[in-house]
Amino acid sequence: MVLLASKQRITHAAIVTGDSDFLPAIRAAKQEGVITKLYYSGMFIPHDDLFSEVDERIQITSDLIRKILR
């Protein structure tokens, strides 16, 4: 993600995680202008810093999965 962001190859990044290990990569990508979206399960609460760092937060629900499968 960081490599692609630094080469202006991406404008958006979708991250599916709940822990803070991705924070350095998210911050670096955002510095390059990438819009970051966190997809997370309602069963697991994402790390507070991760949740606040991303640009958008999308909870994975059965409705979302149905929309994707269409």
LOKOL-690561 format. One record per residue: chain; residue in three letters; x, z, y of N, C-alpha, C in turn; residue number from 0. Coordinates in Angstrom, 2 decimals, padded with zeros to 5 digits. Each point is the difference from the previous one (the first is absolute). Layout:
unit  code  nX  nZ  nY  caX  caZ  caY  cX  cZ  cY  pos
A  Ala  X  Z  Y  X  Z  Y  X  Z  Y  NUM
...
END
This chain:
unit  code  nX  nZ  nY  caX  caZ  caY  cX  cZ  cY  pos
A  Met  000.82  000.00  -001.17  -000.82  000.00  001.17  000.87  000.00  001.25  0
A  Val  001.02  000.85  000.00  000.86  000.09  001.18  000.78  -001.30  000.19  1
A  Leu  000.51  -000.56  -001.07  000.74  -001.26  000.10  -000.88  -001.12  000.53  2
A  Leu  -001.21  -000.11  -000.53  -000.92  -001.03  000.48  -000.39  000.24  001.45  3
A  Ala  -000.20  001.25  000.36  -000.35  000.32  001.39  001.13  -000.35  000.95  4
A  Ser  001.22  000.31  -000.39  001.15  -000.26  000.88  000.25  -001.50  000.20  5
A  Lys  -000.48  -000.82  -000.94  000.13  -001.45  000.12  -001.26  -000.65  000.54  6
A  Gln  -000.93  000.82  000.51  -001.29  -000.47  000.52  -000.74  -000.88  -001.00  7
A  Arg  000.07  000.35  -001.28  -000.68  -000.76  -001.05  -001.39  000.56  -000.30  8
A  Ile  -000.28  001.25  000.46  -001.31  000.59  -000.20  -000.51  000.58  001.32  9
A  Thr  -001.31  000.05  000.13  -000.61  000.63  001.17  -000.81  001.23  -000.40  10
A  His  -000.37  000.06  -001.29  -000.78  001.12  -000.52  000.59  000.44  -001.34  11
A  Ala  -000.13  001.30  -000.28  000.44  000.52  -001.29  -001.05  000.97  -000.52  12
A  Ala  -000.36  -000.15  -001.26  -000.94  000.90  -000.66  000.79  000.89  -000.95  13
A  Ile  -000.21  001.29  000.14  000.73  000.97  -000.80  -001.00  000.80  -000.81  14
A  Val  000.23  000.13  -001.30  -000.86  000.79  -000.87  000.85  001.15  -000.52  15
A  Thr  -000.12  001.15  000.63  000.79  001.17  -000.37  -000.64  001.23  000.62  16
A  Gly  000.54  001.14  -000.33  -000.50  001.24  000.58  001.11  000.92  000.45  17
A  Asp  001.24  -000.34  -000.39  001.10  000.89  000.36  000.79  -000.53  001.19  18
A  Ser  000.89  000.81  000.48  000.71  -000.32  001.24  001.29  -000.79  -000.21  19
A  Asp  000.29  -000.42  -001.22  001.23  -000.75  -000.27  000.08  -001.31  000.78  20
A  Phe  -001.13  -000.56  000.35  -000.03  -001.28  000.69  000.09  000.13  001.52  21
A  Leu  000.02  001.21  000.52  000.02  000.19  001.45  001.13  -000.74  000.70  22
A  Pro  001.25  000.08  -000.47  001.07  -000.75  000.70  -000.26  -001.51  000.03  23
A  Ala  -000.49  -000.55  -001.09  -000.28  -001.44  -000.05  -001.16  -000.36  000.92  24
A  Ile  -001.02  000.83  000.02  -001.15  -000.25  000.87  000.43  000.05  001.46  25
A  Arg  000.78  000.98  000.35  000.47  000.11  001.39  000.86  -001.19  000.39  26
A  Ala  000.88  -000.43  -000.89  000.87  -001.14  000.29  -000.84  -001.27  000.17  27
A  Ala  -000.97  -000.21  -000.87  -000.86  -001.18  000.09  -000.81  000.02  001.30  28
A  Lys  -000.52  001.17  000.35  -000.77  000.10  001.24  000.86  -000.29  001.23  29
A  Gln  001.26  000.38  -000.04  000.90  -000.31  001.12  000.19  -001.51  000.16  30
A  Glu  -000.22  -000.74  -001.08  000.09  -001.46  000.04  -001.35  -000.64  000.32  31
A  Gly  -001.01  000.83  000.28  -001.31  -000.52  000.39  -000.99  -000.20  -001.13  32
A  Val  000.33  000.46  -001.19  -000.89  -000.18  -001.15  -001.15  001.01  000.07  33
A  Ile  -001.21  -000.47  -000.25  -001.18  000.86  -000.10  -000.03  000.55  -001.43  34
A  Thr  -000.07  001.32  -000.13  000.03  000.62  -001.32  -001.37  000.55  -000.36  35
A  Lys  -000.41  -000.25  -001.25  -001.28  000.48  -000.51  000.26  000.83  -001.25  36
A  Leu  -000.55  001.19  -000.03  000.12  000.88  -001.15  -001.29  -000.05  -000.80  37
A  Tyr  000.10  -000.39  -001.26  -001.12  000.07  -000.93  000.22  001.22  -000.86  38
A  Tyr  -001.02  000.86  -000.08  000.19  001.25  -000.74  -001.27  000.34  -000.78  39
A  Ser  000.20  000.76  -001.06  -001.10  000.45  -000.84  -000.62  001.25  000.61  40
A  Gly  -001.31  000.10  -000.10  -000.67  001.19  000.49  000.30  001.22  -000.86  41
A  Met  000.53  -000.23  -001.20  000.33  001.11  -000.90  001.28  000.71  000.41  42
A  Phe  000.87  -000.70  000.69  001.29  000.55  000.40  000.15  -000.11  001.51  43
A  Ile  000.32  001.08  000.64  000.15  000.02  001.44  001.41  -000.47  000.35  44
A  Pro  000.13  -001.04  000.84  001.34  -000.46  000.39  000.73  001.06  000.82  45
A  His  001.31  -000.05  -000.03  000.83  000.90  000.81  -000.41  -000.14  001.46  46
A  Asp  -000.07  001.12  000.72  -000.44  000.00  001.40  000.80  -000.95  000.88  47
A  Asp  001.33  000.02  -000.14  000.85  -000.86  000.83  -000.25  -001.48  -000.30  48
A  Leu  -000.20  -000.31  -001.27  -000.29  -001.37  -000.40  -001.33  -000.45  000.60  49
A  Phe  -001.00  000.86  -000.11  -001.34  -000.33  000.49  000.01  -000.25  001.50  50
A  Ser  000.79  000.77  000.73  000.02  -000.17  001.46  000.93  -001.12  000.46  51
A  Glu  000.95  -000.40  -000.82  000.99  -001.01  000.41  -000.54  -001.43  -000.07  52
A  Val  -000.84  -000.29  -000.98  -000.49  -001.37  -000.18  -001.01  -000.37  001.07  53
A  Asp  -000.20  -001.29  000.17  -000.93  -000.49  001.02  -001.45  000.08  -000.46  54
A  Glu  -000.23  -000.26  -001.28  -001.37  000.01  -000.53  -000.01  000.74  -001.33  55
A  Arg  -001.14  000.66  -000.28  -000.17  000.75  -001.24  -001.27  -000.48  -000.68  56
A  Ile  000.13  -000.42  -001.27  -001.14  -000.51  -000.74  -000.09  000.76  -001.31  57
A  Gln  -001.13  000.67  -000.20  -000.20  000.72  -001.25  -000.45  -000.99  -001.08  58
A  Ile  000.60  000.10  -001.17  -000.37  -000.86  -001.12  -001.25  000.59  -000.63  59
A  Thr  -001.08  -000.75  000.08  -001.29  000.42  -000.56  -000.48  -001.06  -000.97  60
A  Ser  -001.03  000.33  -000.74  -000.57  -000.99  -000.92  -000.58  -001.18  000.78  61
A  Asp  -000.54  000.24  001.19  -000.50  -001.10  000.83  001.13  -000.93  000.42  62
A  Leu  001.13  000.55  000.39  001.15  -000.82  000.39  000.47  -000.85  -001.19  63
A  Ile  000.08  000.60  -001.16  000.44  -000.74  -001.18  -000.98  -001.13  -000.33  64
A  Arg  -001.29  000.28  000.12  -001.00  -001.07  -000.24  000.18  -001.15  001.00  65
A  Lys  000.25  000.32  001.25  000.21  -001.05  001.02  001.23  -000.84  -000.32  66
A  Ile  001.05  000.66  -000.47  001.23  -000.72  -000.34  -000.22  -000.93  -001.19  67
A  Leu  -000.78  000.44  -000.97  -000.23  -000.78  -001.21  -000.91  -001.20  000.19  68
A  Arg  -000.69  -000.07  001.12  -000.91  -001.13  000.26  000.72  -001.26  000.27  69
END
